[in-house]
Amino acid sequence: MSKASALLVCCLLGLAGCAASDGRSWVEVGGERFQVEVAKTREERARGLMFRDRMPAGDGMVFVHDSEDLQAYWMKNTKIPLDILYFDARRRLVSQQRNVPPCSAGDRCPPYPSEAPAKYVLELNGGQAEKLKLETGAEMKFGPGIE
């Protein structure tokens, strides 16, 4: 059975998980769509992309915070360079940290703060923000399953 067929059956039967049967959703930014994992809980946000050897092109992770505030992310136990993109509650890009290097220094890894309050943080493979020519004010659109 294809993914589309499984999703249709799931939705017709009213089963949980219909919006994203694989636990993933998508966001659009800079005219590109990225398949993302959604980190909504404190534990999911703390774990983030730690210990991963790679992230497929076109993938990412979006972090949903309870409120809009100054945010700071770090690369503790992260093995791949990332672009860390900070968005406000209106989903407008307010700050970005590009090509942040991996860090294996544990609690000595430096923080990468936002320059303005943010509610959402999008992590993409390093170099994506430059490729997309993202500038302050760029809008992020959400697919199903992201509040």
N, C-alpha and C positions, 0 to 999 in steps of 0.2 A: 504494500500500500504506500502511495506517495505521501509526502509530508502534507500536501494540500488536501488530499483525501482524508488523511487522519485528522487534520484540523477541522474539516467540514463535519466529519462524524462526531468529533468531540463537541463541537458547537451545537449540532442538532440534538445531541443527547443531554446538553446542558451541563457537561462536565467542567470542573475547574481547570484552568490553564488554557482556555480557548484563545485568549489574546496572543499568547506566545507559547506554543507548545514546547519549545525547547528552552523556555525560561529567558528568552532574549527578545529584545524589541529593536527599534531603530530610531536614530535621530538624523536630521539633515542640517548641515551647516556648510556654508560656502558653496552651495549647489551640489554637494555630495551627500549620499546616504551612507551611514555607517551602522552596521549591526552592533548592538551594544548589550552588555550585561548591565543590569540596574542594581546599584548598591543603595538601598534605602535605610537599612538598619545601621546602628552604630558599629556592630560587629562586621557587617559587610563593608562599610566604609573604611574601617581600620585595616582590614585584610587587603582590599583593593586588588591590585595586580601583582602582589608579592609572589615571589618564587616561580614566576613564569619565565620560561626560556625564550618564548616568542609570543607575538600576537599576530594573527593573520592580517594581511592587508585588508582594509575595509572594515576592521573591527575596532571596538573601543569599549570603554566603560564610562557610564554616567553615574555620578554620585548625587543623590537627592538629600539635601539638608532640611531640617525642620523649619529653619528660618533663614532669612537673608542676613548675613553677617560677614565680617572679614574672615577669610579662610586661609589656611596655610597647609600645604601638602608637602610630604617628603618622600624620598625614594628608598626608605629603609627596606632592605631585602628585595628590591626591585632589580631585575636583571636586564631590562631593556630600556633604551632611551625613550622618553615620552614627551609629548606636548601636553601641558596642563592648562586647560582653558576654563576660565571662571565666568559664569553667567549670572546675571541678576534674576530677580523673581519674574521679570518680563521676558526672560530668556534672551537677553542681549549681552553680548560679550563685553565684559568690563575690565578684564585683565588676562594676560597670558604669559606663560613661562614656556619657552620653546626649547626643544632638544635637551631636556633635563637629563643629565647622565645617571646611569645606574649607581647605586650606592650599597656597598657591603660593610660599611662602618657601623652598623647597628644604630644605637642611640646617638651617635656622633654625626649622622647624616644631616645635612643642612635643610632647613625649611624653605619652601618656595611660596611666599605669601601672595595673596591677591592684593591689588592696589585699590580695590573698592569692594563694598559688600557684595557677596555672591550667595545664591541659593543652590545653584547647580554647578557641578564641575565635570567637565568632559576630558577624559584622558584618551589620547590617540597616539599611535606610533610617532616617534620623533620625526619631524620634518613635514608632517601633514599640514600644520598651520601655515608654514611658508609656502608649500605647494598650492594651498587654497587661497593664499594672499589674504588671510583673515585680518581684519582690522576691528578696532573698538566699535561696538554698535552692531556687529554682525549678529543675525538672528539664528537661534537654534530652534528647529521644529521637532516636535515629539511624535513618534508613532504610538500605537496602542500599548498600554501597560506602563506608561510613565505619567506620573501626576504633573 
